[in-house]
Amino acid sequence: MSDSVFLKVTSAFLVAGEIAKVGEIVEVSHGEAKDLLQRGKAVLATADDAPAVEAAEETPAPADSDPVDPVAQVDAAETADKPAATPKKRK
């Protein structure tokens, strides 16, 4: 089972400190979804409810940008966050 659920808001409520307005699609945990559905604050979102998400995914990248390897970006970020190794002292 998935850890998160997409819901369509039918009555405004707070999600992560921000107001979710009627008609918006929000992602919440399974427990939060169960509570919101029982209280009538939201309904399960369907594929028809999220046309804006599809349009954002179909937007092509600018032609002048270089292709980037996401794995290399993650590796570089992890390497930059690690402190330099220090030699261990022996007694």
N, C-alpha and C positions, 0 to 999 in steps of 0.2 A: 504494500500500500504506500502511496505517495505521502510525504510529510506535509505537503501544502495543497490547498484547495483554492480554486478560482471561483469567486462569487460575484454576482451582479447585485449591486446595492439597491434595495427597495425602500429603505428608510435610513437617513444619515446616522453614522456612528463613527467612533474614533478607531483608527488602525495605525499602530506604531506612532501615536501622538499626532496624527493628521486626520482631518475630517474626510471621511469617505462620503461623497455626495450621491444622491439618487442617480442611477444609471451608470455609474462608474463600475469598472471591473477591478476587484481587489484580490490579492493573494494572502491567505491566512493559514494558520496551522489547522490541522484536522479538528482539534478540540474547540478552537475558536469558531470554526465553520459550523460545527454541530450546534453550538450555543446560538449563533446568529440565525441559523435556519429555523431552530425551534422557536425563537422569539419573533420570527417574521421580518427580520431586518434585511435579509438577503435571500436570493435564490441561486441555485447552481448555475454558473455561467456555461453557455454553449459556444460552439464555434461561430455561430451567427452573431453572438454578442461582441466579438472582438475584431471588427474589420480594421481598426486602426493599427493593431499589432501586425497584421499581415502586410499592410502598406509600408510600415517601417522596415520590415524585414526585406522587402523587395527593392528598396532604394539602393541603387548601385553606388559603389564607391567612386569618388572622383577619379578621372582617368590619369591625372598626374601623380597620384599617390603610389608609393612602392608597396608591393605585397609584403605583408609582415607575417612571420611565423609565430603563432601564439605560444607554442611550446618554448621557443627561444626567449620570448618576453618573460614567461614565468620563470624559466631557469635563470635569467639575468637578474630578475627581481629578488629571487631567493638568494643568489650569490651576493648581491649587494647588501642584503640585510644581515648576513652572517658576519660576526666579528672575526678578525684575523686570529689564526691559531697561535697559541702561545706554547712554548716547549714546557714539558713537565719536568719539575725538579726531582732529581734522584738523591737519595740519602746514602 
